[in-house]
Amino acid sequence: MSEEPLDPQFLEALRDALKHVALPEVGTLTRSQAIRDLGMDSITLVEMVIILEENLGVTLEHSDIDNLRTIGDLQDLMRARSQSH
């Protein structure tokens, strides 16, 4: 069974955010990919999430970020928060 692809709008915003935190060459991104595998420390992760929030018009809580494990988790959380506002 193949993995569901990332939403194109989210993927574009994620790639933009990664470029802004000096991680421009991350290769293929998948839902199951662990965020820690992108080579970010906790500060860089927060910076990336702030850029994503601005690009997608979504606000996350700091506690939300602590529970993120995969890129799919991040996309699902962004989607859920955008629908709750």
N, CA, C and O atoms as a Maestro MAE file, in Angstrom:
{
 s_m_m2io_version
 :::
 2.0.0
}

f_m_ct {
 s_m_title
 :::
 protein
 m_atom[340] {
  # First column is atom index #
  i_m_mmod_type
  r_m_x_coord
  r_m_y_coord
  r_m_z_coord
  i_m_residue_number
  s_m_chain_name
  s_m_pdb_residue_name
  s_m_pdb_atom_name
  i_m_atomic_number
  :::
  1 25 0.845 -1.175 0.000 1 A "MET " " N  " 7
  2 3 0.000 0.000 0.000 1 A "MET " " CA " 6
  3 2 0.893 1.243 0.000 1 A "MET " " C  " 6
  4 15 1.823 1.347 0.800 1 A "MET " " O  " 8
  5 25 0.608 2.166 -0.889 2 A "SER " " N  " 7
  6 3 1.434 3.378 -0.968 2 A "SER " " CA " 6
  7 2 0.950 4.420 0.031 2 A "SER " " C  " 6
  8 15 -0.217 4.452 0.423 2 A "SER " " O  " 8
  9 25 1.872 5.252 0.419 3 A "GLU " " N  " 7
  10 3 1.595 6.291 1.407 3 A "GLU " " CA " 6
  11 2 0.850 7.456 0.765 3 A "GLU " " C  " 6
  12 15 1.128 7.832 -0.374 3 A "GLU " " O  " 8
  13 25 -0.096 8.020 1.505 4 A "GLU " " N  " 7
  14 3 -0.816 9.207 1.029 4 A "GLU " " CA " 6
  15 2 0.184 10.354 0.857 4 A "GLU " " C  " 6
  16 15 0.999 10.608 1.744 4 A "GLU " " O  " 8
  17 25 0.120 11.038 -0.274 5 A "PRO " " N  " 7
  18 3 1.074 12.144 -0.478 5 A "PRO " " CA " 6
  19 2 0.740 13.341 0.409 5 A "PRO " " C  " 6
  20 15 -0.386 13.496 0.881 5 A "PRO " " O  " 8
  21 25 1.738 14.170 0.618 6 A "LEU " " N  " 7
  22 3 1.529 15.412 1.353 6 A "LEU " " CA " 6
  23 2 0.710 16.374 0.504 6 A "LEU " " C  " 6
  24 15 0.816 16.375 -0.722 6 A "LEU " " O  " 8
  25 25 -0.099 17.184 1.152 7 A "ASP " " N  " 7
  26 3 -0.881 18.208 0.473 7 A "ASP " " CA " 6
  27 2 0.072 19.169 -0.237 7 A "ASP " " C  " 6
  28 15 1.023 19.644 0.385 7 A "ASP " " O  " 8
  29 25 -0.151 19.470 -1.519 8 A "PRO " " N  " 7
  30 3 0.770 20.342 -2.268 8 A "PRO " " CA " 6
  31 2 0.977 21.718 -1.638 8 A "PRO " " C  " 6
  32 15 2.099 22.225 -1.636 8 A "PRO " " O  " 8
  33 25 -0.072 22.330 -1.107 9 A "GLN " " N  " 7
  34 3 0.062 23.646 -0.469 9 A "GLN " " CA " 6
  35 2 0.924 23.540 0.789 9 A "GLN " " C  " 6
  36 15 1.791 24.382 1.023 9 A "GLN " " O  " 8
  37 25 0.686 22.502 1.599 10 A "PHE " " N  " 7
  38 3 1.486 22.295 2.801 10 A "PHE " " CA " 6
  39 2 2.936 22.015 2.423 10 A "PHE " " C  " 6
  40 15 3.854 22.560 3.036 10 A "PHE " " O  " 8
  41 25 3.146 21.170 1.418 11 A "LEU " " N  " 7
  42 3 4.503 20.820 0.997 11 A "LEU " " CA " 6
  43 2 5.276 22.054 0.531 11 A "LEU " " C  " 6
  44 15 6.449 22.216 0.866 11 A "LEU " " O  " 8
  45 25 4.627 22.913 -0.233 12 A "GLU " " N  " 7
  46 3 5.273 24.146 -0.691 12 A "GLU " " CA " 6
  47 2 5.635 25.041 0.494 12 A "GLU " " C  " 6
  48 15 6.738 25.584 0.556 12 A "GLU " " O  " 8
  49 25 4.701 25.192 1.432 13 A "ALA " " N  " 7
  50 3 4.957 26.015 2.617 13 A "ALA " " CA " 6
  51 2 6.063 25.403 3.476 13 A "ALA " " C  " 6
  52 15 6.890 26.130 4.026 13 A "ALA " " O  " 8
  53 25 6.085 24.086 3.593 14 A "LEU " " N  " 7
  54 3 7.117 23.405 4.372 14 A "LEU " " CA " 6
  55 2 8.492 23.602 3.740 14 A "LEU " " C  " 6
  56 15 9.458 23.912 4.437 14 A "LEU " " O  " 8
  57 25 8.583 23.426 2.432 15 A "ARG " " N  " 7
  58 3 9.868 23.631 1.746 15 A "ARG " " CA " 6
  59 2 10.349 25.079 1.912 15 A "ARG " " C  " 6
  60 15 11.539 25.317 2.120 15 A "ARG " " O  " 8
  61 25 9.435 26.033 1.822 16 A "ASP " " N  " 7
  62 3 9.784 27.440 2.023 16 A "ASP " " CA " 6
  63 2 10.305 27.657 3.442 16 A "ASP " " C  " 6
  64 15 11.321 28.325 3.636 16 A "ASP " " O  " 8
  65 25 9.613 27.096 4.429 17 A "ALA " " N  " 7
  66 3 10.031 27.242 5.826 17 A "ALA " " CA " 6
  67 2 11.398 26.604 6.052 17 A "ALA " " C  " 6
  68 15 12.233 27.162 6.764 17 A "ALA " " O  " 8
  69 25 11.629 25.449 5.455 18 A "LEU " " N  " 7
  70 3 12.922 24.779 5.608 18 A "LEU " " CA " 6
  71 2 14.049 25.605 4.997 18 A "LEU " " C  " 6
  72 15 15.152 25.652 5.542 18 A "LEU " " O  " 8
  73 25 13.781 26.250 3.879 19 A "LYS " " N  " 7
  74 3 14.798 27.129 3.276 19 A "LYS " " CA " 6
  75 2 15.134 28.284 4.204 19 A "LYS " " C  " 6
  76 15 16.296 28.675 4.315 19 A "LYS " " O  " 8
  77 25 14.128 28.830 4.870 20 A "HIS " " N  " 7
  78 3 14.336 29.960 5.771 20 A "HIS " " CA " 6
  79 2 15.132 29.586 7.019 20 A "HIS " " C  " 6
  80 15 15.767 30.448 7.626 20 A "HIS " " O  " 8
  81 25 15.105 28.327 7.401 21 A "VAL " " N  " 7
  82 3 15.880 27.897 8.569 21 A "VAL " " CA " 6
  83 2 17.163 27.179 8.143 21 A "VAL " " C  " 6
  84 15 17.740 26.392 8.894 21 A "VAL " " O  " 8
  85 25 17.588 27.477 6.911 22 A "ALA " " N  " 7
  86 3 18.873 26.991 6.384 22 A "ALA " " CA " 6
  87 2 18.920 25.478 6.172 22 A "ALA " " C  " 6
  88 15 19.965 24.857 6.360 22 A "ALA " " O  " 8
  89 25 17.797 24.890 5.783 23 A "LEU " " N  " 7
  90 3 17.760 23.472 5.412 23 A "LEU " " CA " 6
  91 2 17.142 23.330 4.020 23 A "LEU " " C  " 6
  92 15 16.090 22.709 3.870 23 A "LEU " " O  " 8
  93 25 17.796 23.910 2.991 24 A "PRO " " N  " 7
  94 3 17.169 23.935 1.672 24 A "PRO " " CA " 6
  95 2 17.186 22.602 0.927 24 A "PRO " " C  " 6
  96 15 16.335 22.376 0.066 24 A "PRO " " O  " 8
  97 25 18.108 21.737 1.228 25 A "GLU " " N  " 7
  98 3 18.253 20.494 0.465 25 A "GLU " " CA " 6
  99 2 17.837 19.291 1.298 25 A "GLU " " C  " 6
  100 15 18.686 18.539 1.776 25 A "GLU " " O  " 8
  101 25 16.548 19.110 1.470 26 A "VAL " " N  " 7
  102 3 16.069 17.996 2.279 26 A "VAL " " CA " 6
  103 2 15.616 16.803 1.444 26 A "VAL " " C  " 6
  104 15 15.289 15.753 1.997 26 A "VAL " " O  " 8
  105 25 15.593 16.949 0.132 27 A "GLY " " N  " 7
  106 3 15.188 15.847 -0.733 27 A "GLY " " CA " 6
  107 2 13.689 15.600 -0.671 27 A "GLY " " C  " 6
  108 15 12.905 16.518 -0.431 27 A "GLY " " O  " 8
  109 25 13.305 14.362 -0.888 28 A "THR " " N  " 7
  110 3 11.900 13.979 -0.889 28 A "THR " " CA " 6
  111 2 11.354 14.000 0.533 28 A "THR " " C  " 6
  112 15 11.985 13.495 1.461 28 A "THR " " O  " 8
  113 25 10.192 14.582 0.686 29 A "LEU " " N  " 7
  114 3 9.529 14.634 1.989 29 A "LEU " " CA " 6
  115 2 8.280 13.769 1.939 29 A "LEU " " C  " 6
  116 15 7.501 13.842 0.989 29 A "LEU " " O  " 8
  117 25 8.093 12.944 2.976 30 A "THR " " N  " 7
  118 3 6.941 12.048 3.039 30 A "THR " " CA " 6
  119 2 6.224 12.205 4.374 30 A "THR " " C  " 6
  120 15 6.782 12.726 5.339 30 A "THR " " O  " 8
  121 25 4.976 11.744 4.408 31 A "ARG " " N  " 7
  122 3 4.180 11.817 5.638 31 A "ARG " " CA " 6
  123 2 4.844 11.059 6.780 31 A "ARG " " C  " 6
  124 15 4.786 11.505 7.926 31 A "ARG " " O  " 8
  125 25 5.465 9.935 6.495 32 A "SER " " N  " 7
  126 3 6.017 9.094 7.558 32 A "SER " " CA " 6
  127 2 7.424 9.501 7.987 32 A "SER " " C  " 6
  128 15 7.974 8.935 8.931 32 A "SER " " O  " 8
  129 25 8.000 10.470 7.306 33 A "GLN " " N  " 7
  130 3 9.364 10.890 7.627 33 A "GLN " " CA " 6
  131 2 9.416 11.560 8.996 33 A "GLN " " C  " 6
  132 15 8.631 12.461 9.290 33 A "GLN " " O  " 8
  133 25 10.345 11.109 9.822 34 A "ALA " " N  " 7
  134 3 10.503 11.696 11.155 34 A "ALA " " CA " 6
  135 2 11.069 13.104 11.041 34 A "ALA " " C  " 6
  136 15 12.016 13.344 10.293 34 A "ALA " " O  " 8
  137 25 10.490 14.019 11.780 35 A "ILE " " N  " 7
  138 3 10.957 15.406 11.761 35 A "ILE " " CA " 6
  139 2 12.405 15.480 12.223 35 A "ILE " " C  " 6
  140 15 13.186 16.268 11.690 35 A "ILE " " O  " 8
  141 25 12.770 14.668 13.209 36 A "ARG " " N  " 7
  142 3 14.154 14.695 13.711 36 A "ARG " " CA " 6
  143 2 15.161 14.313 12.624 36 A "ARG " " C  " 6
  144 15 16.328 14.699 12.698 36 A "ARG " " O  " 8
  145 25 14.718 13.562 11.622 37 A "ASP " " N  " 7
  146 3 15.613 13.164 10.525 37 A "ASP " " CA " 6
  147 2 15.980 14.328 9.616 37 A "ASP " " C  " 6
  148 15 16.875 14.204 8.780 37 A "ASP " " O  " 8
  149 25 15.294 15.463 9.772 38 A "LEU " " N  " 7
  150 3 15.622 16.644 8.964 38 A "LEU " " CA " 6
  151 2 16.836 17.388 9.523 38 A "LEU " " C  " 6
  152 15 17.340 18.319 8.894 38 A "LEU " " O  " 8
  153 25 17.301 16.979 10.696 39 A "GLY " " N  " 7
  154 3 18.499 17.565 11.268 39 A "GLY " " CA " 6
  155 2 18.283 18.868 12.013 39 A "GLY " " C  " 6
  156 15 19.204 19.675 12.136 39 A "GLY " " O  " 8
  157 25 17.084 19.077 12.505 40 A "MET " " N  " 7
  158 3 16.782 20.320 13.229 40 A "MET " " CA " 6
  159 2 16.913 20.112 14.730 40 A "MET " " C  " 6
  160 15 16.560 19.058 15.260 40 A "MET " " O  " 8
  161 25 17.427 21.133 15.405 41 A "ASP " " N  " 7
  162 3 17.354 21.139 16.857 41 A "ASP " " CA " 6
  163 2 15.998 21.745 17.236 41 A "ASP " " C  " 6
  164 15 15.228 22.138 16.361 41 A "ASP " " O  " 8
  165 25 15.710 21.819 18.531 42 A "SER " " N  " 7
  166 3 14.390 22.282 18.963 42 A "SER " " CA " 6
  167 2 14.140 23.745 18.600 42 A "SER " " C  " 6
  168 15 13.007 24.114 18.289 42 A "SER " " O  " 8
  169 25 15.169 24.575 18.634 43 A "ILE " " N  " 7
  170 3 14.997 25.987 18.275 43 A "ILE " " CA " 6
  171 2 14.681 26.131 16.792 43 A "ILE " " C  " 6
  172 15 13.809 26.911 16.410 43 A "ILE " " O  " 8
  173 25 15.384 25.385 15.968 44 A "THR " " N  " 7
  174 3 15.138 25.437 14.524 44 A "THR " " CA " 6
  175 2 13.737 24.928 14.203 44 A "THR " " C  " 6
  176 15 13.066 25.468 13.324 44 A "THR " " O  " 8
  177 25 13.296 23.900 14.908 45 A "LEU " " N  " 7
  178 3 11.941 23.380 14.707 45 A "LEU " " CA " 6
  179 2 10.902 24.455 15.015 45 A "LEU " " C  " 6
  180 15 9.953 24.635 14.252 45 A "LEU " " O  " 8
  181 25 11.074 25.164 16.118 46 A "VAL " " N  " 7
  182 3 10.136 26.227 16.477 46 A "VAL " " CA " 6
  183 2 10.161 27.328 15.418 46 A "VAL " " C  " 6
  184 15 9.107 27.832 15.031 46 A "VAL " " O  " 8
  185 25 11.349 27.706 14.946 47 A "GLU " " N  " 7
  186 3 11.455 28.721 13.895 47 A "GLU " " CA " 6
  187 2 10.715 28.273 12.633 47 A "GLU " " C  " 6
  188 15 10.002 29.060 12.011 47 A "GLU " " O  " 8
  189 25 10.891 27.006 12.261 48 A "MET " " N  " 7
  190 3 10.224 26.480 11.074 48 A "MET " " CA " 6
  191 2 8.712 26.511 11.250 48 A "MET " " C  " 6
  192 15 7.988 26.881 10.326 48 A "MET " " O  " 8
  193 25 8.230 26.128 12.424 49 A "VAL " " N  " 7
  194 3 6.787 26.113 12.682 49 A "VAL " " CA " 6
  195 2 6.220 27.528 12.630 49 A "VAL " " C  " 6
  196 15 5.119 27.729 12.118 49 A "VAL " " O  " 8
  197 25 6.952 28.509 13.151 50 A "ILE " " N  " 7
  198 3 6.490 29.898 13.096 50 A "ILE " " CA " 6
  199 2 6.334 30.351 11.649 50 A "ILE " " C  " 6
  200 15 5.354 31.015 11.313 50 A "ILE " " O  " 8
  201 25 7.274 30.006 10.802 51 A "ILE " " N  " 7
  202 3 7.186 30.361 9.379 51 A "ILE " " CA " 6
  203 2 5.991 29.653 8.739 51 A "ILE " " C  " 6
  204 15 5.256 30.260 7.960 51 A "ILE " " O  " 8
  205 25 5.797 28.389 9.058 52 A "LEU " " N  " 7
  206 3 4.633 27.655 8.536 52 A "LEU " " CA " 6
  207 2 3.333 28.302 8.997 52 A "LEU " " C  " 6
  208 15 2.397 28.447 8.211 52 A "LEU " " O  " 8
  209 25 3.272 28.689 10.264 53 A "GLU " " N  " 7
  210 3 2.069 29.350 10.780 53 A "GLU " " CA " 6
  211 2 1.768 30.608 9.971 53 A "GLU " " C  " 6
  212 15 0.624 30.848 9.585 53 A "GLU " " O  " 8
  213 25 2.798 31.405 9.719 54 A "GLU " " N  " 7
  214 3 2.611 32.637 8.950 54 A "GLU " " CA " 6
  215 2 2.186 32.337 7.523 54 A "GLU " " C  " 6
  216 15 1.287 32.994 6.998 54 A "GLU " " O  " 8
  217 25 2.813 31.359 6.886 55 A "ASN " " N  " 7
  218 3 2.515 31.029 5.497 55 A "ASN " " CA " 6
  219 2 1.126 30.419 5.322 55 A "ASN " " C  " 6
  220 15 0.477 30.630 4.298 55 A "ASN " " O  " 8
  221 25 0.672 29.663 6.322 56 A "LEU " " N  " 7
  222 3 -0.606 28.957 6.202 56 A "LEU " " CA " 6
  223 2 -1.724 29.605 7.005 56 A "LEU " " C  " 6
  224 15 -2.867 29.153 6.945 56 A "LEU " " O  " 8
  225 25 -1.412 30.661 7.758 57 A "GLY " " N  " 7
  226 3 -2.440 31.338 8.539 57 A "GLY " " CA " 6
  227 2 -2.988 30.503 9.670 57 A "GLY " " C  " 6
  228 15 -4.181 30.558 9.968 57 A "GLY " " O  " 8
  229 25 -2.128 29.729 10.302 58 A "VAL " " N  " 7
  230 3 -2.526 28.818 11.374 58 A "VAL " " CA " 6
  231 2 -1.684 29.131 12.608 58 A "VAL " " C  " 6
  232 15 -0.521 29.518 12.488 58 A "VAL " " O  " 8
  233 25 -2.270 28.964 13.792 59 A "THR " " N  " 7
  234 3 -1.526 29.147 15.036 59 A "THR " " CA " 6
  235 2 -1.520 27.841 15.819 59 A "THR " " C  " 6
  236 15 -2.564 27.225 16.031 59 A "THR " " O  " 8
  237 25 -0.328 27.428 16.246 60 A "LEU " " N  " 7
  238 3 -0.187 26.227 17.062 60 A "LEU " " CA " 6
  239 2 0.217 26.617 18.472 60 A "LEU " " C  " 6
  240 15 0.772 27.693 18.697 60 A "LEU " " O  " 8
  241 25 -0.064 25.745 19.405 61 A "GLU " " N  " 7
  242 3 0.380 25.910 20.790 61 A "GLU " " CA " 6
  243 2 1.757 25.256 20.923 61 A "GLU " " C  " 6
  244 15 2.083 24.325 20.187 61 A "GLU " " O  " 8
  245 25 2.550 25.746 21.854 62 A "HIS " " N  " 7
  246 3 3.869 25.145 22.077 62 A "HIS " " CA " 6
  247 2 3.752 23.668 22.443 62 A "HIS " " C  " 6
  248 15 4.604 22.863 22.066 62 A "HIS " " O  " 8
  249 25 2.710 23.315 23.168 63 A "SER " " N  " 7
  250 3 2.509 21.908 23.538 63 A "SER " " CA " 6
  251 2 2.238 21.039 22.311 63 A "SER " " C  " 6
  252 15 2.567 19.853 22.304 63 A "SER " " O  " 8
  253 25 1.637 21.627 21.274 64 A "ASP " " N  " 7
  254 3 1.406 20.887 20.023 64 A "ASP " " CA " 6
  255 2 2.727 20.462 19.404 64 A "ASP " " C  " 6
  256 15 2.869 19.336 18.927 64 A "ASP " " O  " 8
  257 25 3.682 21.363 19.417 65 A "ILE " " N  " 7
  258 3 4.972 21.117 18.770 65 A "ILE " " CA " 6
  259 2 5.711 19.978 19.458 65 A "ILE " " C  " 6
  260 15 6.382 19.184 18.800 65 A "ILE " " O  " 8
  261 25 5.590 19.897 20.780 66 A "ASP " " N  " 7
  262 3 6.279 18.856 21.542 66 A "ASP " " CA " 6
  263 2 5.846 17.455 21.131 66 A "ASP " " C  " 6
  264 15 6.619 16.506 21.261 66 A "ASP " " O  " 8
  265 25 4.626 17.315 20.639 67 A "ASN " " N  " 7
  266 3 4.087 15.993 20.297 67 A "ASN " " CA " 6
  267 2 4.302 15.593 18.844 67 A "ASN " " C  " 6
  268 15 3.910 14.496 18.446 67 A "ASN " " O  " 8
  269 25 4.911 16.450 18.055 68 A "LEU " " N  " 7
  270 3 5.115 16.140 16.643 68 A "LEU " " CA " 6
  271 2 6.228 15.116 16.471 68 A "LEU " " C  " 6
  272 15 7.305 15.251 17.052 68 A "LEU " " O  " 8
  273 25 5.962 14.105 15.681 69 A "ARG " " N  " 7
  274 3 6.972 13.092 15.395 69 A "ARG " " CA " 6
  275 2 7.312 13.041 13.907 69 A "ARG " " C  " 6
  276 15 8.479 12.926 13.535 69 A "ARG " " O  " 8
  277 25 6.286 13.126 13.059 70 A "THR " " N  " 7
  278 3 6.501 12.984 11.621 70 A "THR " " CA " 6
  279 2 5.990 14.212 10.875 70 A "THR " " C  " 6
  280 15 5.267 15.037 11.432 70 A "THR " " O  " 8
  281 25 6.372 14.315 9.624 71 A "ILE " " N  " 7
  282 3 5.874 15.400 8.778 71 A "ILE " " CA " 6
  283 2 4.361 15.267 8.603 71 A "ILE " " C  " 6
  284 15 3.650 16.269 8.529 71 A "ILE " " O  " 8
  285 25 3.878 14.038 8.540 72 A "GLY " " N  " 7
  286 3 2.434 13.814 8.464 72 A "GLY " " CA " 6
  287 2 1.721 14.331 9.698 72 A "GLY " " C  " 6
  288 15 0.633 14.897 9.592 72 A "GLY " " O  " 8
  289 25 2.323 14.143 10.884 73 A "ASP " " N  " 7
  290 3 1.743 14.683 12.119 73 A "ASP " " CA " 6
  291 2 1.618 16.202 12.017 73 A "ASP " " C  " 6
  292 15 0.596 16.779 12.387 73 A "ASP " " O  " 8
  293 25 2.671 16.837 11.511 74 A "LEU " " N  " 7
  294 3 2.680 18.295 11.375 74 A "LEU " " CA " 6
  295 2 1.597 18.759 10.401 74 A "LEU " " C  " 6
  296 15 0.878 19.718 10.680 74 A "LEU " " O  " 8
  297 25 1.482 18.083 9.266 75 A "GLN " " N  " 7
  298 3 0.453 18.449 8.291 75 A "GLN " " CA " 6
  299 2 -0.942 18.268 8.891 75 A "GLN " " C  " 6
  300 15 -1.799 19.140 8.744 75 A "GLN " " O  " 8
  301 25 -1.171 17.147 9.561 76 A "ASP " " N  " 7
  302 3 -2.490 16.881 10.147 76 A "ASP " " CA " 6
  303 2 -2.837 17.914 11.217 76 A "ASP " " C  " 6
  304 15 -3.981 18.360 11.307 76 A "ASP " " O  " 8
  305 25 -1.852 18.289 12.021 77 A "LEU " " N  " 7
  306 3 -2.078 19.289 13.056 77 A "LEU " " CA " 6
  307 2 -2.397 20.643 12.438 77 A "LEU " " C  " 6
  308 15 -3.317 21.329 12.881 77 A "LEU " " O  " 8
  309 25 -1.640 21.029 11.416 78 A "MET " " N  " 7
  310 3 -1.904 22.303 10.727 78 A "MET " " CA " 6
  311 2 -3.311 22.299 10.133 78 A "MET " " C  " 6
  312 15 -4.032 23.292 10.226 78 A "MET " " O  " 8
  313 25 -3.690 21.202 9.537 79 A "ARG " " N  " 7
  314 3 -5.030 21.089 8.935 79 A "ARG " " CA " 6
  315 2 -6.108 21.187 10.004 79 A "ARG " " C  " 6
  316 15 -7.100 21.891 9.820 79 A "ARG " " O  " 8
  317 25 -5.922 20.486 11.124 80 A "ALA " " N  " 7
  318 3 -6.913 20.495 12.198 80 A "ALA " " CA " 6
  319 2 -7.053 21.904 12.789 80 A "ALA " " C  " 6
  320 15 -8.166 22.365 13.045 80 A "ALA " " O  " 8
  321 25 -5.936 22.574 13.000 81 A "ARG " " N  " 7
  322 3 -5.984 23.925 13.573 81 A "ARG " " CA " 6
  323 2 -6.613 24.925 12.597 81 A "ARG " " C  " 6
  324 15 -7.303 25.853 13.020 81 A "ARG " " O  " 8
  325 25 -6.380 24.741 11.311 82 A "SER " " N  " 7
  326 3 -6.970 25.670 10.333 82 A "SER " " CA " 6
  327 2 -8.481 25.489 10.244 82 A "SER " " C  " 6
  328 15 -9.202 26.446 9.961 82 A "SER " " O  " 8
  329 25 -8.961 24.292 10.477 83 A "GLN " " N  " 7
  330 3 -10.406 24.032 10.420 83 A "GLN " " CA " 6
  331 2 -11.115 24.429 11.706 83 A "GLN " " C  " 6
  332 15 -12.332 24.611 11.710 83 A "GLN " " O  " 8
  333 25 -10.362 24.566 12.803 84 A "SER " " N  " 7
  334 3 -10.987 24.920 14.081 84 A "SER " " CA " 6
  335 2 -11.105 26.426 14.258 84 A "SER " " C  " 6
  336 15 -11.690 26.888 15.238 84 A "SER " " O  " 8
  337 25 -10.552 27.205 13.316 85 A "HIS " " N  " 7
  338 3 -10.633 28.662 13.432 85 A "HIS " " CA " 6
  339 2 -11.559 29.237 12.405 85 A "HIS " " C  " 6
  340 15 -11.749 30.452 12.356 85 A "HIS " " O  " 8
  :::
 }
 m_bond[339] {
  # First column is bond index #
  i_m_from
  i_m_to
  i_m_order
  :::
  1 1 2 1
  2 2 3 1
  3 3 4 2
  4 3 5 1
  5 5 6 1
  6 6 7 1
  7 7 8 2
  8 7 9 1
  9 9 10 1
  10 10 11 1
  11 11 12 2
  12 11 13 1
  13 13 14 1
  14 14 15 1
  15 15 16 2
  16 15 17 1
  17 17 18 1
  18 18 19 1
  19 19 20 2
  20 19 21 1
  21 21 22 1
  22 22 23 1
  23 23 24 2
  24 23 25 1
  25 25 26 1
  26 26 27 1
  27 27 28 2
  28 27 29 1
  29 29 30 1
  30 30 31 1
  31 31 32 2
  32 31 33 1
  33 33 34 1
  34 34 35 1
  35 35 36 2
  36 35 37 1
  37 37 38 1
  38 38 39 1
  39 39 40 2
  40 39 41 1
  41 41 42 1
  42 42 43 1
  43 43 44 2
  44 43 45 1
  45 45 46 1
  46 46 47 1
  47 47 48 2
  48 47 49 1
  49 49 50 1
  50 50 51 1
  51 51 52 2
  52 51 53 1
  53 53 54 1
  54 54 55 1
  55 55 56 2
  56 55 57 1
  57 57 58 1
  58 58 59 1
  59 59 60 2
  60 59 61 1
  61 61 62 1
  62 62 63 1
  63 63 64 2
  64 63 65 1
  65 65 66 1
  66 66 67 1
  67 67 68 2
  68 67 69 1
  69 69 70 1
  70 70 71 1
  71 71 72 2
  72 71 73 1
  73 73 74 1
  74 74 75 1
  75 75 76 2
  76 75 77 1
  77 77 78 1
  78 78 79 1
  79 79 80 2
  80 79 81 1
  81 81 82 1
  82 82 83 1
  83 83 84 2
  84 83 85 1
  85 85 86 1
  86 86 87 1
  87 87 88 2
  88 87 89 1
  89 89 90 1
  90 90 91 1
  91 91 92 2
  92 91 93 1
  93 93 94 1
  94 94 95 1
  95 95 96 2
  96 95 97 1
  97 97 98 1
  98 98 99 1
  99 99 100 2
  100 99 101 1
  101 101 102 1
  102 102 103 1
  103 103 104 2
  104 103 105 1
  105 105 106 1
  106 106 107 1
  107 107 108 2
  108 107 109 1
  109 109 110 1
  110 110 111 1
  111 111 112 2
  112 111 113 1
  113 113 114 1
  114 114 115 1
  115 115 116 2
  116 115 117 1
  117 117 118 1
  118 118 119 1
  119 119 120 2
  120 119 121 1
  121 121 122 1
  122 122 123 1
  123 123 124 2
  124 123 125 1
  125 125 126 1
  126 126 127 1
  127 127 128 2
  128 127 129 1
  129 129 130 1
  130 130 131 1
  131 131 132 2
  132 131 133 1
  133 133 134 1
  134 134 135 1
  135 135 136 2
  136 135 137 1
  137 137 138 1
  138 138 139 1
  139 139 140 2
  140 139 141 1
  141 141 142 1
  142 142 143 1
  143 143 144 2
  144 143 145 1
  145 145 146 1
  146 146 147 1
  147 147 148 2
  148 147 149 1
  149 149 150 1
  150 150 151 1
  151 151 152 2
  152 151 153 1
  153 153 154 1
  154 154 155 1
  155 155 156 2
  156 155 157 1
  157 157 158 1
  158 158 159 1
  159 159 160 2
  160 159 161 1
  161 161 162 1
  162 162 163 1
  163 163 164 2
  164 163 165 1
  165 165 166 1
  166 166 167 1
  167 167 168 2
  168 167 169 1
  169 169 170 1
  170 170 171 1
  171 171 172 2
  172 171 173 1
  173 173 174 1
  174 174 175 1
  175 175 176 2
  176 175 177 1
  177 177 178 1
  178 178 179 1
  179 179 180 2
  180 179 181 1
  181 181 182 1
  182 182 183 1
  183 183 184 2
  184 183 185 1
  185 185 186 1
  186 186 187 1
  187 187 188 2
  188 187 189 1
  189 189 190 1
  190 190 191 1
  191 191 192 2
  192 191 193 1
  193 193 194 1
  194 194 195 1
  195 195 196 2
  196 195 197 1
  197 197 198 1
  198 198 199 1
  199 199 200 2
  200 199 201 1
  201 201 202 1
  202 202 203 1
  203 203 204 2
  204 203 205 1
  205 205 206 1
  206 206 207 1
  207 207 208 2
  208 207 209 1
  209 209 210 1
  210 210 211 1
  211 211 212 2
  212 211 213 1
  213 213 214 1
  214 214 215 1
  215 215 216 2
  216 215 217 1
  217 217 218 1
  218 218 219 1
  219 219 220 2
  220 219 221 1
  221 221 222 1
  222 222 223 1
  223 223 224 2
  224 223 225 1
  225 225 226 1
  226 226 227 1
  227 227 228 2
  228 227 229 1
  229 229 230 1
  230 230 231 1
  231 231 232 2
  232 231 233 1
  233 233 234 1
  234 234 235 1
  235 235 236 2
  236 235 237 1
  237 237 238 1
  238 238 239 1
  239 239 240 2
  240 239 241 1
  241 241 242 1
  242 242 243 1
  243 243 244 2
  244 243 245 1
  245 245 246 1
  246 246 247 1
  247 247 248 2
  248 247 249 1
  249 249 250 1
  250 250 251 1
  251 251 252 2
  252 251 253 1
  253 253 254 1
  254 254 255 1
  255 255 256 2
  256 255 257 1
  257 257 258 1
  258 258 259 1
  259 259 260 2
  260 259 261 1
  261 261 262 1
  262 262 263 1
  263 263 264 2
  264 263 265 1
  265 265 266 1
  266 266 267 1
  267 267 268 2
  268 267 269 1
  269 269 270 1
  270 270 271 1
  271 271 272 2
  272 271 273 1
  273 273 274 1
  274 274 275 1
  275 275 276 2
  276 275 277 1
  277 277 278 1
  278 278 279 1
  279 279 280 2
  280 279 281 1
  281 281 282 1
  282 282 283 1
  283 283 284 2
  284 283 285 1
  285 285 286 1
  286 286 287 1
  287 287 288 2
  288 287 289 1
  289 289 290 1
  290 290 291 1
  291 291 292 2
  292 291 293 1
  293 293 294 1
  294 294 295 1
  295 295 296 2
  296 295 297 1
  297 297 298 1
  298 298 299 1
  299 299 300 2
  300 299 301 1
  301 301 302 1
  302 302 303 1
  303 303 304 2
  304 303 305 1
  305 305 306 1
  306 306 307 1
  307 307 308 2
  308 307 309 1
  309 309 310 1
  310 310 311 1
  311 311 312 2
  312 311 313 1
  313 313 314 1
  314 314 315 1
  315 315 316 2
  316 315 317 1
  317 317 318 1
  318 318 319 1
  319 319 320 2
  320 319 321 1
  321 321 322 1
  322 322 323 1
  323 323 324 2
  324 323 325 1
  325 325 326 1
  326 326 327 1
  327 327 328 2
  328 327 329 1
  329 329 330 1
  330 330 331 1
  331 331 332 2
  332 331 333 1
  333 333 334 1
  334 334 335 1
  335 335 336 2
  336 335 337 1
  337 337 338 1
  338 338 339 1
  339 339 340 2
  :::
 }
}
